[in-house]
Each structure stands twice: as structure tokens, then as C-alpha cells.
Amino acid sequence: MRAMLSAVLLALSATRGTAQSVPRPAGRVVLLHANVIDASTSLPLRNATIVLEAGRILSIGAAPAPGAAADTIDLEGRWVVPGLIDAHTHINSLAGMKRALESCVTTVRSASTPHYEDVGLRALVRAGAIAGPEMLAAGVFVTPSLGETILADPRLAQFAGGVTTPAQLAALVNINVDRGADWIKTRGTERAGLAEQDPRKQVYSESQLRAIVDAARARGVGVLVHAHGDEGAFAAVKAGARTIEHGTYLSDSTLRLMKERGACFTPTYTTLFDLSSPGGDYDSAPLQLRAAHMIPRAADGIRAAHALGVPVITGVDTEYGPNSVSRVATEIAHLRDLGFTPLDAIRSATSVAAQCLGIETRVGMLKVGMEADLVVVERNPLDDVRALQDVVIVIADGRVALKRIPFGVR
Ligand SMILES: [Zn+2]
């Protein structure tokens, strides 16, 4: 009943303009006969009982008597993995949050939204007014020309002439953090998704990027840098970027520097397949041609990064709008196709991503005491990671956010 109620509340809360539902405490949920992949070992724990309480994992393994008023779900041997992490998203709507959650994603890192929608969404999740995913917000993109995003805050009017000097860069970082940003997103190169731009072309210099990183570091937040071209990516890593986004043309020397500095790589590879075909978030002939030459380059870089031991993490660079075809489960399948073991591909979306985002003590694995973010699929994803594309149950912060098959409810 609680699950059904949750689904109704989720549906209501995901409708634009609907009053938010009352926050609900996460009750006790007991999952029986679960095969568990905790993202630290390729040996699944079979036939386990998982108890979730107050949004945390209370126990895994032994089978205590379910407490009063617990939701008990018999998984009948289905497979449980940690909720997936999308480390590069542009979710800016309630409906986008719902679509992400229903595709197994229980944690997202924003890579900027136009008007601090990510900060607002994070507040709704924290208040329990909407089901997750948990949002790490980035606020407004730190880029030389703010365009329409200059309307996001009256203080941004000072950037009408651009965001280029060290003082301007630091000021924009500070406004973002004041507004609640957990990360700062900036630009090392031009965009791939605009036909008139050249993604190989560097935008901010190393010293400009350093001004951004220094200002962010002073406020205790990390910087993620959009960089397709190698020159811009190398400058970003030297300046202290924590993660490099896209990285289509990364050279071995940049990858070695990333390894040395502990920088992570979010290739957003799936997005190139959206770019390369009609429909989806991108639908343009010049971009289809561009993607055809970007895909093999990106594939080489991802393989090289993995071989060098640079952490590769999943991000799918979408708002999760109604036309989006980009999903973290698809990115995992692509990593598998590029030679990752199934466990490594899953870790890129769970434990490794959590480490890169600095949240590994509470999400990314299924351990007692960690947040109760988990998903249930029909088949063993270590046999075929595509099983993650067919989700049955999603639990975020201990709440059943999606249950597609009403089996075993007692
Ligand atoms: Zn992006």
C-alpha cells in the first residue's frame, strides 16, 4: 500500500504546477530472496534478505523477522545493484527527475542548469517532497558569455560584458556557491552539439581555469570542466579540475596527467550516439556527420583511460526530457562493449563514480549504514549488463519510487 501511495505521490509531484506532496518518512522495507551485487566484488551474495530503515541499509544477509508495518517484497531471486549515478546531467524539471529515477538513477551531478533549477530540485528531494535522485547542484555554467542565463540572478548583470577576468571568474563562482552549488561547471573548449562551434577549440586558458578552481576550492567545492579538445582538457587538468567531461580527443599525455593528479573522466559517450542519429536531444545532419568522426576517437580515449587506470565514470548529458534517448544503463553497455568487464562497467556508474564525486561513504555500494539507494532487475547484470536497461524496482533513500511488478506484496 505504501508503495502504491508512493507511486501516486511521485506521479503527482512530477506534474508541473502541482502542489508538492507532504514529506513522508522512509519506513522499513524488507527485500526477501535477493541476489546482491554490491559493486565491490564479482561474487554476488545469493538469496539474501535486505532490510532498509529510515533511508539507510540496516542489514544485508541474515533474515530477521520483518518489523511491524514493514513493506515486504519477495524478489524471488531477482538481482539487486546499487542505484546508478549520472555524473553529468542537465535535469531542470520535476519530470526529468522522475525519468532519471525510473531509469535506475538515484544520484545525479548537475553539469549546470540555466536558472538554478538544480538547487531547487535538490531542496525538494532533501525535504522528502519528491522522490530522488539526490542532486549535486552546479548552478549556472561558468562560461565567457552567459547568454540567457544572465537572468538567473540579478547579481549576474555585472557579467553583461563577459566572464573572462580572474575577478569576474571568481565572482561568478562565489555567486553560484552562495546560491547553493555543490560543484562548479566550466568550459575548456567549445561545444560538440552546436554545428557552428568546433569542439576542439580551447576557450578558457589555464590561468583562467586556475582562477575558477582556486575560487571554488576556497569555498570547498570541486570543478568539472567541459573539454573535448586535448589542449583545453590538458589546461583544465593542470589547473586542478576534478573531472574532465566528454574528453573526445584526449591524448595519452593528458590521460597520464589525469592519472597523476587523480582527475576523473566522464566521457558521456552515449551522447555521441544520440548526436549521430535522428531524434533524441540532437537532430541535425551536420551533427550526425560530426559524431561519425568523434565516436571512434572517443572510444580510443576511453579504452586508453581505462588501461591507464584513470577512473571513467558515467554521465549522459541530458535533461531527461521526453525525447531523450540517453541513459546511464546504455552508457554502461557501451563501456562493456569497449572492453570493460561487467563489474568494472557497473562500478563506473556506482562505486567509482561515488569516489570521483566525493560521496563514497554513503552511496555507490550496498553496505550496512549506507543510503538505501538500490535497483532491482530481472537478470544477473554480471552476465549481461543490458539487464540494467530493464528495471523492475527503484528504491531511493529507502523509499520505493518505482515498482513495475506487484509481486509478493504482503
Ligand atoms: Zn553537458
Residues whose N, C-alpha, C, O or C-beta is under 5 A from the ligand:
A	BS01	ZN	A111 D317
